Amino acid sequence: MTRTVRLVSPVDGSLYAERPYTPDSAVAQALDAAERAQRDWRHRPLEERARFCSAAVDAMLAMQAEIVPELAWQMGRPVRYGAGELRGFAERARHMIAIAAEALAPIEPEPKPGFRRYIRREPLGLVLVIAPWNYPYLTAVNSVIPALMAGNAVLLKHAGQTLLVGERFTEAFRRANLPEGLFHNLVLDHDQCAALIGSGRVQQVNFTGSVA
């Protein structure tokens, strides 16, 4: 029997969406694909990464008419506030894209005779983003865009109450033609998350929430 997560809308108590949990075999395949894609992505020029990420932001905004009511049905915030979150999403994303060159630039301390001293920022590899339901686009983009700009691949596990947000991210990156394998939306339970974190194949976890 297929296990599913059921998204019950706080608007009227109806079942708004239902999705199967990602099978463990598919999680392993996503990890393999992400590792392969990241090996190439880490060597892409920063300007090229910025073009893909900027195109994804544009693609997300193009879905605003569908996203705003969809978000209200998922987590109960009135429709009139939904567009504001998307504006904040775009503002944060574009800012992080704009400052990436400075933020990721090497640091060169004061010269010291006989030494060449510098600090170089290197991609970590695979970044797992565990995002909450209350500001589902703002909190996710805070980690997703910087991770990609820094040369990493991203695995997104969104909250069960905002299941469709992860799918919107997937669609935005698809429309932006982000190289295949760099971004994966996973529907996981707590045990699967724990196993993924403990697998040794994820180099950073960005978690926003209050689950023990």
Summary of the structure (lengths in Angstrom):
residues: 212
radius of gyration: 18.4
end to end distance: 28.0
largest distance: 70.9
contacts: 641
relative contact order: 0.19
helix: 51%
strand: 16%
